[in-house]
Amino acid sequence: MSIGLFIAATLIVGFGAYWFMKSLHIQGAIGQFAAWWVLGFAQIIVSLLAAGVFLEMLVPSVVLMLNAGITTVAGILYYRIGDRGKAVNRLWWSALIREILHSPAWLALILITAWALAWSVYLICLLPANDWDGLFYHLVSPAYWMQERQITITPFAIWTNVYPQNAHLIYTWLVLFLRDDIIVDAGQFLFAIAGAASIAGITRSFGASRAGAAGAACLFLTTPIVLAQLTADYVDTAMASMFLVAFWFVLRFIRSRHRGDLLLSGIAGGIALGIKSSALACVGVTGLILFVWCVWEVFGKRMSVRQAAHLHLLMVVPIVLLGSFWYIRTWLTYGNPLHPFRIDVLGHPLFPGQGTVHDMIMVPNTPPELLGLPWWEQIWLAWMQPAQPVVYSQHLGGFGLQWPVFLFPALVLFTVLAAWKRQRAFLLLCLPLIVIFVTQPAAWWSRYTISFVALGAASFVLLSEKLKRWAAVLLQGALVAVVAVSVFYQHQVYSPELLQQAASLPREERTFGRLFNPDYAFIDQVPDGTRFAIKFGDFAYPFFGNRLQHTVYQLRMQSENEFWQFLKDNRIDYVFTVKDTPYDEWARSRPQECVPEGTMERYRLYRIDRERMDGIASAY
């Protein structure tokens, strides 16, 4: 583990992002923080794509040099055109602290959030990756890329190749220099911090106090589905967070007309689009806001058509540069940018596929309780769930008890009042987020609608701060009490026995096989550098090892001759395969060369005798 190299590389990115941010002359403490965070993500994504795709040298030294070069460019820009003023003055901090100390409910919420985040960091460092999609494909891609030292198509589950993978590049960064996945689960945690900052900025821009804006950010972070995903290798919170940043910066641009804000909206939108394809709707709505505003300005003769076109380019170019790579790669590889999903336009297939998103994803994942119900009733039943522990892929519930009791009623009331008295807030805040929510293919599924929490949080804060102080304190205090209950339940996701067992083990023994699934425990016993050949339908990631010390291949050959030749050429040590497949039958036919080592419910493990293998391979 090279902690020093990881810290050095991350500091280089931090300085580069800071200098880029100052070169854009971003104003405001929250805006500067969100810009710094997003520019850091962008630098990591660009450097890893350059090293892994174009140079085909995804190794620490090359990535470090690329980032040193990018940061040097940022430093030159900062020296020539940058804002030399302090990022945040002391008056801002003193005002924030003073407001928080005079707002007991928000102070309590901030303390609860700090505890919840600290607990999440503890779980990230304590437990190995254990979420389904992470082990099945989200982490498999980075592990295979580092094995092959380039960003390439993997031989594993199709989802390791067809989904956009900007978030996977952040996971890669968290492992590449350390050569240890101890903090790989922190990927979405980092994205969520930017998302929370954007919610604070949105709430503040519509009139909330500094303490109230901080409270809105905390309401986002303590939403159970967000808390559950802070330690999971999924991408839903990451995408929602980057969309919210893009959304906030386009709102900032409309207020300030500062082009740096618009550029940052495009950067955040491009990152979001490169995380998940459902961001197409979110980024599209963000672009539509700019388009409608420009049309209004052009017809009001406050802007020329040419100026409007330039503004659109300022947003669209970074979206394309940061968000299109994965779709282009999938299109070139499979003939469809959204493979394996079929794309229809006006009832006619534009790109062939195995089925629609609705048929392949939504229908199989719809809980039986919701089948056949109208969409609004599905949403209502999903929301009206009792307080309970929420997992990363939660189907029913996910927004916590605070949502139906406080946040959603506040959202409805604020939207109605905004439509009546504050049309600007309705058009710029309420309407876009509502449109995105109702156009989601599964609006009942909390992990698909995380960005909607922003509107509920902002609505509650903005409404409660209009009340008399005693009423505001009571209402805010009641909300915080319910949030505390939700956070308490989130602490029950992992059993005390599991946490105690994990805490008693040294780092190298806290593995997925030891703590979660004994079928994978044999991986902990093999020596470093073991070469696996696998063919199965579950989790590939554990085979790489928690230090990525093993080499993993997928069995894909069609004949027995190819099978034995593959084992010899790649010096395979173990074969792990589904029972009764051709690979299993071929291995069983030569028990002296493929020595049976274990049988599980669905799988068999064989140890390869390399000396005997040389002889059998030559015979074929």
C-alpha distance (Angstrom), angle and dihedral (degrees) to the residues before:
residue distance angle dihedral
M1 . . .
S2 3.80 . .
I3 3.79 103.6 .
G4 3.79 91.9 163.5
L5 3.80 93.1 55.6
F6 3.80 91.6 48.1
I7 3.80 92.0 49.9
A8 3.80 91.6 46.8
A9 3.80 93.2 49.7
T10 3.79 92.3 46.7
L11 3.80 92.0 48.6
I12 3.80 89.6 51.3
V13 3.81 89.1 53.7
G14 3.79 90.5 45.4
F15 3.79 93.0 54.2
G16 3.79 91.7 44.7
A17 3.81 92.7 50.9
Y18 3.81 91.1 46.6
W19 3.80 93.1 51.3
F20 3.80 91.9 46.8
M21 3.80 89.4 49.7
K22 3.81 92.1 50.7
S23 3.81 90.1 46.9
L24 3.80 88.6 57.4
H25 3.83 90.1 53.2
I26 3.81 93.3 -131.1
Q27 3.79 111.4 -174.8
G28 3.80 131.2 -148.1
A29 3.77 129.7 42.3
I30 3.80 96.7 -102.5
G31 3.79 92.4 43.8
Q32 3.79 92.3 50.6
F33 3.79 92.0 49.1
A34 3.82 94.0 48.8
A35 3.81 91.0 44.9
W36 3.80 91.9 50.3
W37 3.81 91.3 49.4
V38 3.81 94.8 47.6
L39 3.80 94.2 44.6
G40 3.80 88.1 52.0
F41 3.81 90.3 54.6
A42 3.80 89.9 47.5
Q43 3.80 92.6 51.4
I44 3.80 91.9 50.1
I45 3.80 92.1 48.2
V46 3.80 93.8 47.8
S47 3.80 94.3 46.2
L48 3.80 94.3 48.4
L49 3.80 92.8 47.0
A50 3.79 90.0 49.2
A51 3.81 92.5 49.4
G52 3.80 98.2 39.0
V53 3.81 102.5 36.9
F54 3.77 109.8 25.3
L55 3.82 101.0 28.3
E56 3.83 95.1 28.4
M57 3.80 88.2 -143.8
L58 3.80 107.0 115.3
V59 3.80 94.7 172.5
P60 3.81 129.8 126.3
S61 3.80 96.3 -110.6
V62 3.80 94.6 54.0
V63 3.80 93.7 43.4
L64 3.80 90.0 48.6
M65 3.81 92.4 51.5
L66 3.80 92.4 47.3
N67 3.78 91.3 52.3
A68 3.78 91.1 46.4
G69 3.80 87.6 55.0
I70 3.81 93.5 47.8
T71 3.81 91.1 47.9
T72 3.81 90.3 49.2
V73 3.80 89.3 55.5
A74 3.80 89.1 48.7
G75 3.79 90.4 50.8
I76 3.80 91.8 51.6
L77 3.81 90.8 50.0
Y78 3.78 90.7 48.6
Y79 3.81 91.6 49.7
R80 3.80 92.2 49.9
I81 3.81 105.4 36.4
G82 3.80 107.0 1.1
D83 3.78 128.9 123.5
R84 3.80 106.4 -107.7
G85 3.80 94.9 -165.3
K86 3.78 122.3 109.6
A87 3.77 115.3 -80.9
V88 3.80 93.3 -127.7
N89 3.78 125.7 5.5
R90 3.78 124.2 -136.6
L91 3.80 93.0 -114.1
W92 3.80 90.4 64.8
W93 3.79 92.6 51.7
S94 3.79 93.6 44.9
A95 3.81 90.8 49.6
L96 3.81 91.5 49.3
I97 3.80 93.5 49.3
R98 3.79 92.0 45.8
E99 3.81 92.1 51.6
I100 3.80 92.8 47.4
L101 3.81 92.5 50.0
H102 3.82 88.9 52.2
S103 3.84 92.0 49.3
P104 3.82 106.4 68.2
A105 3.79 95.5 -177.6
W106 3.79 94.8 50.4
L107 3.80 90.1 44.2
A108 3.80 90.0 53.9
L109 3.80 90.9 47.0
I110 3.80 91.4 50.5
L111 3.81 90.4 51.5
I112 3.82 91.3 48.5
T113 3.80 90.0 49.1
A114 3.80 91.7 48.6
W115 3.79 89.0 52.7
A116 3.82 92.1 47.4
L117 3.81 91.8 49.4
A118 3.80 92.0 46.9
W119 3.80 89.1 51.0
S120 3.81 89.7 50.3
V121 3.82 91.0 52.0
Y122 3.81 88.9 50.2
L123 3.81 91.5 52.2
I124 3.80 91.4 46.4
C125 3.80 91.1 55.9
L126 3.80 96.1 37.6
L127 3.80 105.4 46.1
P128 3.80 129.9 52.1
A129 3.79 120.5 -124.3
N130 3.80 105.5 -71.9
D131 3.82 109.4 159.7
W132 3.79 119.0 115.9
D133 3.79 102.2 -124.2
G134 3.79 92.7 40.3
L135 3.80 92.7 55.7
F136 3.79 92.9 39.6
Y137 3.81 99.8 49.6
H138 3.83 119.6 -31.5
L139 3.81 93.3 75.5
V140 3.79 97.0 28.7
S141 3.80 92.8 72.6
P142 3.84 95.7 54.8
A143 3.80 91.3 44.1
Y144 3.81 92.5 51.1
W145 3.81 92.3 44.1
M146 3.79 90.6 54.9
Q147 3.79 90.6 46.0
E148 3.81 91.2 53.0
R149 3.82 93.3 35.3
Q150 3.79 91.7 -130.3
I151 3.79 139.7 72.1
T152 3.75 102.9 -103.6
I153 3.79 143.8 141.3
T154 3.79 110.5 -69.4
P155 3.82 125.1 -139.1
F156 3.81 93.1 -135.4
A157 3.82 131.6 85.2
I158 3.78 113.4 -17.7
W159 3.82 89.8 -119.9
T160 3.80 89.0 68.6
N161 3.80 87.5 68.1
V162 3.79 111.2 28.4
Y163 3.79 102.5 51.5
P164 3.83 120.2 81.9
Q165 3.80 108.6 -99.4
N166 3.81 112.4 -161.4
A167 3.81 89.2 119.6
H168 3.81 89.0 50.7
L169 3.80 87.9 59.2
I170 3.81 89.3 59.2
Y171 3.81 88.5 50.1
T172 3.80 87.3 50.7
W173 3.80 91.2 52.8
L174 3.82 90.8 52.8
V175 3.81 90.9 56.8
L176 3.81 107.0 27.7
F177 3.81 98.8 79.7
L178 3.80 98.0 30.1
R179 3.82 94.9 46.5
D180 3.78 83.5 -148.3
D181 3.79 129.4 93.6
I182 3.81 95.8 -144.7
I183 3.82 92.4 121.3
V184 3.80 100.7 26.1
D185 3.82 89.4 109.4
A186 3.83 88.8 65.0
G187 3.79 93.4 78.1
Q188 3.80 97.3 98.0
F189 3.81 90.9 37.5
L190 3.80 88.6 64.3
F191 3.79 93.0 47.7
A192 3.81 91.6 48.6
I193 3.81 91.5 57.2
A194 3.81 89.0 60.2
G195 3.79 90.4 45.6
A196 3.80 91.5 51.9
A197 3.82 90.7 49.4
S198 3.80 90.4 52.8
I199 3.81 91.7 51.4
A200 3.79 89.4 50.8
G201 3.79 88.9 50.8
I202 3.81 93.8 47.5
T203 3.80 92.2 49.0
R204 3.79 92.6 46.0
S205 3.81 92.4 48.7
F206 3.82 90.8 58.4
G207 3.77 93.9 53.3
A208 3.79 109.5 -80.6
S209 3.77 122.3 141.3
R210 3.79 119.9 -107.3
A211 3.79 90.2 -105.3
G212 3.80 90.8 48.4
A213 3.80 91.0 50.6
A214 3.80 89.0 52.1
G215 3.80 88.0 49.3
A216 3.80 91.6 53.4
A217 3.81 90.2 51.7
C218 3.80 89.6 50.8
L219 3.81 91.7 49.6
F220 3.80 87.6 58.0
L221 3.80 94.2 47.8
T222 3.82 93.3 47.3
T223 3.80 94.4 50.0
P224 3.83 101.9 119.3
I225 3.82 96.6 -126.5
V226 3.81 89.8 50.8
L227 3.80 91.9 47.7
A228 3.80 89.6 48.6
Q229 3.79 91.9 51.9
L230 3.80 95.9 45.6
T231 3.79 87.5 83.0
A232 3.82 98.3 32.9
D233 3.78 128.7 91.7
Y234 3.78 94.0 -128.0
V235 3.81 127.4 116.2
D236 3.82 106.5 -137.5
T237 3.81 98.0 94.6
A238 3.80 90.2 41.4
M239 3.80 92.4 54.7
A240 3.81 94.2 43.7
S241 3.80 90.9 49.3
M242 3.79 94.4 51.2
F243 3.79 91.2 46.7
L244 3.80 90.7 52.0
V245 3.80 89.8 51.3
A246 3.82 90.3 50.5
F247 3.79 90.3 46.6
W248 3.79 93.2 50.0
F249 3.80 94.5 48.1
V250 3.79 92.6 51.8
L251 3.82 88.2 51.8
R252 3.81 88.5 49.7
F253 3.78 90.0 51.7
I254 3.80 92.6 52.6
R255 3.80 88.8 53.1
S256 3.80 99.1 41.1
R257 3.82 104.2 21.3
H258 3.78 86.4 -141.8
R259 3.79 107.2 152.1
G260 3.78 93.1 -149.6
D261 3.80 88.1 68.5
L262 3.79 90.9 53.2
L263 3.79 92.0 49.0
L264 3.80 90.0 51.9
S265 3.79 90.1 49.6
G266 3.79 88.4 56.3
I267 3.82 92.5 47.0
A268 3.80 92.7 50.3
G269 3.82 90.6 44.0
G270 3.79 90.9 51.3
I271 3.79 91.5 50.6
A272 3.82 90.1 49.0
L273 3.81 92.2 49.0
G274 3.80 89.2 50.6
I275 3.80 90.7 52.5
K276 3.79 101.5 53.7
S277 3.79 134.8 -1.5
S278 3.81 92.5 -132.4
A279 3.81 85.0 71.7
L280 3.82 85.9 78.1
A281 3.80 89.1 84.0
C282 3.81 93.4 43.3
V283 3.79 95.0 48.2
G284 3.79 89.6 42.4
V285 3.80 91.6 56.7
T286 3.81 90.2 47.6
G287 3.79 89.6 52.9
L288 3.80 90.4 45.9
I289 3.81 89.9 56.9
L290 3.79 89.5 56.1
F291 3.79 92.1 45.0
V292 3.82 94.5 51.3
W293 3.79 91.4 46.0
C294 3.81 91.5 50.3
V295 3.80 91.6 49.1
W296 3.80 89.1 51.4
E297 3.80 91.0 49.9
V298 3.82 93.6 46.2
F299 3.82 93.3 50.3
G300 3.79 88.3 47.2
K301 3.81 88.2 54.1
R302 3.79 91.1 -123.7
M303 3.80 91.8 116.8
S304 3.77 136.8 28.2
V305 3.79 124.1 -125.5
R306 3.80 88.7 -114.5
Q307 3.80 92.1 55.1
A308 3.80 89.9 48.7
A309 3.81 90.2 51.7
H310 3.80 90.6 51.3
L311 3.80 90.7 52.0
H312 3.78 91.6 51.5
L313 3.80 90.5 50.6
L314 3.79 89.2 51.6
M315 3.79 88.9 59.5
V316 3.80 101.1 33.4
V317 3.81 99.5 48.3
P318 3.84 96.5 60.9
I319 3.81 89.7 42.4
V320 3.80 89.7 56.4
L321 3.79 94.9 41.7
L322 3.81 95.4 49.2
G323 3.78 100.4 30.5
S324 3.79 110.1 36.8
F325 3.82 104.9 61.3
W326 3.80 97.4 85.0
Y327 3.81 93.5 47.2
I328 3.80 91.8 49.3
R329 3.79 90.9 49.1
T330 3.81 91.9 49.4
W331 3.80 90.9 46.9
L332 3.81 92.2 51.4
T333 3.80 92.3 45.2
Y334 3.80 101.7 41.4
G335 3.80 104.9 15.7
N336 3.80 93.1 -114.6
P337 3.83 126.5 76.9
L338 3.82 90.4 -145.4
H339 3.79 98.3 38.5
P340 3.02 130.6 -167.6
F341 3.80 89.2 28.0
R342 3.78 118.9 84.4
I343 3.80 114.6 -125.1
D344 3.80 116.3 -147.1
V345 3.80 126.3 -173.2
L346 3.82 116.9 -163.4
G347 3.77 89.6 -18.3
H348 3.79 94.7 -50.8
P349 3.84 122.2 108.4
L350 3.81 111.7 -112.7
F351 3.80 95.8 175.8
P352 3.81 122.7 17.5
G353 3.77 119.9 -124.4
Q354 3.76 146.1 154.4
G355 3.80 93.2 -91.0
T356 3.77 144.1 -46.9
V357 3.80 124.2 -67.1
H358 3.79 87.8 -110.8
D359 3.80 93.7 54.6
M360 3.81 97.9 39.9
I361 3.81 102.2 37.7
M362 3.78 113.9 11.5
V363 3.81 102.3 44.2
P364 3.83 96.2 47.5
N365 3.81 90.8 47.3
T366 3.81 98.7 45.2
P367 3.83 109.7 111.2
P368 3.82 114.3 -118.5
E369 3.81 89.5 -117.3
L370 3.80 90.3 64.2
L371 3.80 100.9 42.7
G372 3.79 113.8 120.0
L373 3.80 94.9 7.4
P374 3.82 124.9 125.6
W375 3.81 112.6 -97.0
W376 3.80 93.4 -110.2
E377 3.80 91.8 52.8
Q378 3.79 91.0 48.2
I379 3.79 89.0 54.6
W380 3.79 93.4 46.4
L381 3.81 94.3 49.8
A382 3.80 91.0 46.0
W383 3.79 90.8 52.9
M384 3.81 97.5 43.0
Q385 3.78 96.1 72.1
P386 3.80 126.2 132.4
A387 3.78 120.9 -109.5
Q388 3.79 106.7 -75.4
P389 3.80 142.5 146.6
V390 3.80 109.2 -78.9
V391 3.79 123.8 -147.6
Y392 3.80 127.9 -152.1
S393 3.84 94.8 -97.1
Q394 3.81 96.9 37.8
H395 3.80 113.1 170.8
L396 3.81 103.1 -173.3
G397 3.77 117.4 37.2
G398 3.78 120.4 -4.9
F399 3.79 101.0 149.7
G400 3.79 92.7 73.3
L401 3.76 132.0 -131.6
Q402 3.81 90.0 -65.9
W403 3.80 90.1 70.0
P404 3.84 102.5 63.5
V405 3.82 93.6 32.0
F406 3.81 101.4 45.7
L407 3.79 119.4 -6.6
F408 3.79 102.5 48.6
P409 3.82 94.4 46.1
A410 3.81 87.9 49.2
L411 3.81 89.4 49.7
V412 3.80 92.3 53.1
L413 3.81 93.8 46.0
F414 3.79 94.1 45.2
T415 3.81 91.9 48.2
V416 3.80 92.0 51.3
L417 3.80 92.9 46.8
A418 3.80 91.5 45.1
A419 3.81 91.5 51.8
W420 3.80 88.0 51.6
K421 3.79 104.4 38.5
R422 3.81 109.9 5.9
Q423 3.77 106.2 44.1
R424 3.79 92.2 166.2
A425 3.81 91.3 58.6
F426 3.79 90.4 45.2
L427 3.80 94.8 50.1
L428 3.79 98.1 40.5
L429 3.81 102.5 33.6
C430 3.79 113.9 17.9
L431 3.79 103.8 34.6
P432 3.86 98.4 49.2
L433 3.81 94.3 48.7
I434 3.80 92.4 44.5
V435 3.81 91.2 50.1
I436 3.81 90.9 50.9
F437 3.80 90.7 48.5
V438 3.81 97.6 50.4
T439 3.82 92.9 44.8
Q440 3.79 93.5 56.9
P441 3.82 111.6 112.3
A442 3.84 90.9 -130.9
A443 3.79 107.3 24.0
W444 3.82 90.0 167.3
W445 3.81 90.4 65.0
S446 3.79 106.9 89.8
R447 3.78 97.0 -153.8
Y448 3.81 89.9 58.7
T449 3.81 93.9 51.8
I450 3.80 103.2 41.5
S451 3.80 92.4 127.7
F452 3.82 89.4 63.5
V453 3.81 88.5 70.0
A454 3.81 87.3 70.4
L455 3.80 91.8 66.0
G456 3.80 92.8 47.8
A457 3.81 92.7 48.2
A458 3.80 93.9 46.5
S459 3.81 91.8 45.3
F460 3.79 93.6 52.7
V461 3.78 94.0 47.8
L462 3.80 94.5 46.2
L463 3.81 93.2 47.7
S464 3.80 97.3 42.7
E465 3.79 92.2 51.1
K466 3.81 89.3 58.3
L467 3.81 91.4 61.6
K468 3.76 126.9 88.9
R469 3.78 110.6 -82.2
W470 3.81 96.5 -106.9
A471 3.80 91.9 49.0
A472 3.81 92.1 45.6
V473 3.81 91.9 50.5
L474 3.81 91.9 49.8
L475 3.80 94.4 46.9
Q476 3.79 94.1 43.8
G477 3.78 90.8 45.4
A478 3.80 91.6 52.8
L479 3.79 90.2 51.2
V480 3.79 92.1 49.2
A481 3.81 90.1 51.1
V482 3.81 90.5 54.8
V483 3.80 90.9 46.2
A484 3.81 88.5 52.9
V485 3.81 88.7 55.2
S486 3.82 90.8 51.7
V487 3.80 91.7 48.9
F488 3.82 89.7 48.5
Y489 3.79 91.0 54.4
Q490 3.80 90.7 49.1
H491 3.79 87.8 61.0
Q492 3.82 87.4 63.7
V493 3.81 95.6 62.7
Y494 3.80 91.7 94.4
S495 3.78 118.5 42.1
P496 3.82 118.9 -115.4
E497 3.80 88.7 -122.4
L498 3.80 92.0 57.4
L499 3.80 92.8 47.4
Q500 3.78 91.7 47.1
Q501 3.80 91.2 49.6
A502 3.81 91.9 48.7
A503 3.80 92.3 48.0
S504 3.79 90.7 52.9
L505 3.82 93.6 55.2
P506 3.80 128.0 80.7
R507 3.78 116.2 -114.1
E508 3.80 96.3 -98.8
E509 3.82 91.7 55.4
R510 3.81 96.9 49.6
T511 3.79 94.1 93.9
F512 3.78 135.4 146.5
G513 3.80 90.7 -111.3
R514 3.79 93.8 50.2
L515 3.81 97.7 44.9
F516 3.81 107.9 25.6
N517 3.80 116.1 15.3
P518 3.82 122.0 20.0
D519 3.81 90.9 -162.5
Y520 3.81 86.2 78.4
A521 3.81 96.6 43.8
F522 3.81 92.3 99.4
I523 3.83 88.8 69.8
D524 3.80 88.5 68.2
Q525 3.81 90.9 59.8
V526 3.80 100.0 53.4
P527 3.82 120.5 92.7
D528 3.79 122.8 -103.2
G529 3.78 113.2 -85.5
T530 3.79 94.6 35.7
R531 3.78 114.0 159.9
F532 3.81 115.9 -139.7
A533 3.79 129.2 -166.3
I534 3.79 109.4 -164.5
K535 3.77 138.8 -177.3
F536 3.77 115.5 178.4
G537 3.80 144.5 110.2
D538 3.78 104.3 -115.9
F539 3.80 134.2 58.4
A540 3.79 122.3 -11.2
Y541 3.79 98.2 171.4
P542 3.85 99.2 76.7
F543 3.81 90.1 60.8
F544 3.81 90.6 67.6
G545 3.82 90.0 62.3
N546 3.79 128.1 -128.5
R547 3.81 89.5 -81.9
L548 3.81 93.1 40.4
Q549 3.76 85.5 -115.9
H550 3.81 96.3 144.5
T551 3.81 132.7 70.6
V552 3.80 117.4 -129.6
Y553 3.81 128.5 -162.1
Q554 3.78 130.4 -178.8
L555 3.79 118.5 -129.2
R556 3.79 106.4 -125.2
M557 3.80 105.9 145.2
Q558 3.82 121.9 126.6
S559 3.79 103.4 -148.3
E560 3.80 138.0 45.6
N561 3.79 90.7 -119.7
E562 3.81 90.8 56.6
F563 3.80 89.9 46.4
W564 3.80 95.6 56.9
Q565 3.79 92.8 40.7
F566 3.80 90.1 51.6
L567 3.79 92.3 51.4
K568 3.80 90.5 50.9
D569 3.81 98.6 42.8
N570 3.80 93.3 48.3
R571 3.82 94.3 40.3
I572 3.80 91.6 -127.6
D573 3.81 116.7 -162.5
Y574 3.82 100.5 -172.0
V575 3.77 137.1 21.2
F576 3.81 116.9 -154.8
T577 3.79 113.8 -174.8
V578 3.76 144.7 157.8
K579 3.78 112.9 -94.6
D580 3.78 119.4 -95.8
T581 3.79 96.1 13.1
P582 3.81 118.8 130.3
Y583 3.83 88.7 -101.2
D584 3.79 90.4 54.5
E585 3.80 91.7 48.7
W586 3.81 92.8 47.8
A587 3.79 92.0 49.4
R588 3.82 93.1 46.7
S589 3.79 90.3 51.3
R590 3.83 90.0 66.1
P591 3.84 106.3 41.2
Q592 3.80 92.6 164.6
E593 3.79 92.6 58.0
C594 3.82 96.8 31.9
V595 3.76 102.3 40.4
P596 3.85 112.8 -160.7
E597 3.80 108.3 -119.4
G598 3.78 103.3 169.9
T599 3.77 146.0 -11.2
M600 3.81 123.8 -145.8
E601 3.77 132.2 -179.2
R602 3.80 93.5 -82.1
Y603 3.80 105.4 4.9
R604 3.78 145.4 57.5
L605 3.78 128.6 -151.3
Y606 3.81 123.2 -149.7
R607 3.78 128.8 -171.5
I608 3.80 113.3 -145.0
D609 3.81 119.1 -132.4
R610 3.80 98.8 -146.6
E611 3.81 96.4 -163.9
R612 3.77 92.1 55.8
M613 3.80 90.3 40.2
D614 3.78 91.7 62.8
G615 3.76 89.5 59.0
I616 3.78 97.7 45.9
A617 3.81 93.5 46.0
S618 3.81 91.3 53.2
A619 3.81 89.5 51.0
Y620 3.79 89.7 61.0
